Amino acid sequence: MFLAIDIGNTNITLGVFEGESVGTCLRFATDRRKTADEYGLVMLDAFRRAGIAAEDISGIAIASVSPMLTPLFREICRNYLRCDPFVVDGATATGIRCMYDDPQQVGADRIVDAAAAYKLYGGPACVIDFGTATTFDAVSAAGEYLGGAIVPGIVTASDALFQHAARLSKVDLRAPRRAIGRNITQSLQSGILYGYVGLVEGMIARFRVELGADMKTIATGGLSQIIAGETKEITVLAPWLMLEGLRIIYEMNFPK
């Protein structure tokens, strides 16, 4: 079995593969206060409940946007899974050429998403990852990572609103019946969801001008399904794209 670990700012996602298919996906909250032992025990318990034997895992790849947690998970993999993990960084062979001014400034998550999108769907493509930040990444028809755009994620932005507006309270992130809200809850749901959909559609239109009319739009991340349900501009919904990318990059660097 192969284990893909995506260490994000909000969540840590694990994907266990048997062959090329991800069989089990597990997600838990990112907590920088936890020790390696605490994370290790949580991971082993999650594996046990999912019917996964830790000793069957023979390969691990990690993509991380948390420099603090990366060495912690190296330790966890070695101590609890008896396997030395492969950590993707700016120097990793990914199958795509990075055209960023300074490749070391690109987050591993963005490169992994781009590599997976190109391998699975081809280019040109705009990859949108809905997480703590929402990232828009451009991949050319020739398999080049061209760069992209970063905006606050929908939850990050709405949380900031609730923190700074004393009379506004959190609402469920779902589509109201109409854009014109008739009460504060509907107004917030309309503004947050439909406003964000408008942002996404606007960015897609700008990327299409630069990448061409045949650009594919691939959505991934925890909130991708909610946004994709409200727009026709997303052509591919791939919620586990990051995990697929880690498997692809690992097999590229460690061919059987």
N, C-alpha and C positions, 0 to 999 in steps of 0.2 A: 504493500500500500504506500501511497505517496500523500504527504501532508503539506498543504499550502496554508501559510499564516499571513494574514493581512492585518498589520497593526496600525489602526487609524487613531485619530484624535478622540473620537467618541466611542467607537466599538473596535473590538478585536474579533476577526472572523476566521474560522478554521474550516478548511475544506479537505475532506478525506476522499482520495481517488482510488478506484480500482480500475486500472487501465486508463482510458481517456475520459471516463465519465466521473463526475463528482457524485459520490454516493451519499455522503452525509455532510451537511453544513451546520456549523455551530457558531453562535455569536454571543459574546458577553461584553459588558461595559468596560471601557478602558479606565483603569484605576492606577494612577502612578504611585499610590501609597502602598500597594500590595508588594509583598516580597516574592522572590522567585519560588519559594516553597508554597506560598499561598496560591499563586497562579498555577503551579504545577499540580497541586491537589485538585483545583477546580477543573483543570484540563483532564486529568485522569478520571475524575468522577463523571464528567460529561462523556468521555469515551465509553466508560462502563455502561452508562445509561443508554448509549446509542449502540451497544453491542460490538464495540470496536476494541480489539486487543492491541494495546500499545506496542507490544513486541513485534507486531506484524508490520509496523511502519518502518520502511527501509530507506526513505528519502524525504527530506524536508527542505522547503524553500520559504524564505521570509521576505516580505516587502514591508517597510516600516517608515512612517513619517514622524516617529518619536525616537530621537537619539537616546533618550533616557531608557526606553524599554527594549531597544534592540539587544544590548548585551545581556539584559535580564532573560530574554527569550532564548538567546544562545545557551545560557546556563540551564534553562528549563529543558531544552531539547536534549542536551548532553546528559543531564542528571536523571531525568524522568523518562525519556524516550530512547536513551542510549544511542543517539544519532546526532552527528554534527551537522547543523543546518547550513544551507547555502543562502547567503544574504545578498539580495539584488541591490546594486548601487550603480553609480554613474559609469563605472568601468566594466560593467557586466555586458557580455555579448547577448543581445536581445533579438537580433534579426532585423532591426531597423536602425537607420542612421540618425543620430540626434543632431539637429541643426540649430539648437539653442546657442546663444552667444557663449554661455558658460554651461556646458552639460552638467557640471556638478551642482548647479542650482536647481535642476529639475528633480522634483520628488520622485522617488522610486515608484510610487503608486501611478503616477502619470505615464511613466515609461512602460510599465507593465501593462496598463490598460491599452496603450497605443500598440504595443507589440501584439497583444492578443487580438485586438480589432483587425489589424492588418493580416495576421495569419488566418483568422477565421472568416473574415468578411471582405478583405481586400481594401484598396483605397481608390480614390480619395475618400476620407472619412473624417467626420467630426465625432469625437468620443466625449460624451457628457457624463461625468461621475457626480452623482448627487450624494454628498456627504456633509461633513462639518463645513467645508467649503464646497462650492460647486465649481468643477473645473471643466473647461471646454478645451479639448486638445485636437490639433489638426495633424492628419497623416496624409501624405501625398500618395499619388498613384504609384510612385516608385518606391514606396516604403520608407519615406523619410518622416521623422518626427519634426514638424515645423515650428512648434510652439503652441501657444493658446491663450486662454484668458482664465482668470480666477475671480469669483465673486463670493460673497458670504452665502453659506448654505441657507436653505429656506427656514430650517429650525433655528440656526444661529441668528439670522436676521430677525425673525419673529420674537425670539427670546429677548433680544436687545430692546425691541419695542415694548414688550411687557415690563421690562425692568425700569424703563425710563418714563413710562406713562402710567401715573398712579391710578387712573380710573379704568384702565384696560386690563382684562384678565385673560389668561390662556384659553384657547378654544381648540377643539378637535380639528385636525388638519384634514378637512374633507370639503367637497364642492357643495356650495349652497345651491338652492333651486334656481336662483337668478343672480345676475351680476349686481343688481341694485338691491342692497341689503335693506330689510325693513326693521332690523333691530341690530344691536351692537354685535351680537354673535355672527349674524349673517354678513354684516359689513366687514368684520375682521376676516372671516373665511373667504369672502370674495376678494378682498384686497390682497391677502397673503397668497392664496392659491392662484387666482386668475392673474394677479399682478406678476407672480413669479413665472407663470406660463408665458405671459407676454414677454418677459425678459428672455426666457429661453428661446422663444420663436424669433425674437429680434437678433439674438446672437447667432442662431442658426442661419438666418438670412445673410448676415454679414460674412460668416465663414463661407457660405455657398458662393458669394461673389468672388472670393479669393481662391477657392478650391475647385469651382466648376459646378455646373448643373447636375452632374452625376454623383455628387457627394452623398455618401451614406451617413445617416445620423444614428449613432449607437448610444443607447442610454444604459447606465449601470448605477449601482449603489442602492442604499437602503430605501430611498424615496423615489426611485426611478419609475416604479409602477404607478404611483399616484400621479406624477406629472405626465407620464405617457398616456394615461387615460383621458387627459384633457387636451391633447393636441394631436394633429395628424402629421406633424413634422418629424416625429421620431419613427425611423424605419425599422430599427432592430432594438428589442428589449433584451438585454443580457445581464441579469442581476448578479451573476457570479463571474463576470468578465475578469476581474482581478485574479480570482483563484485559477481560472483557466489559463491566464497569462503566466502565472507562476509555474504551473505544470509545463507549459510550452517552453519557457525559458530554461527551466531545470533540465528538461530532456535535450535541449539544444546544447547545453554545457556539459551534460553527463550522458552521452548517447549510450544506449544499451548495446 
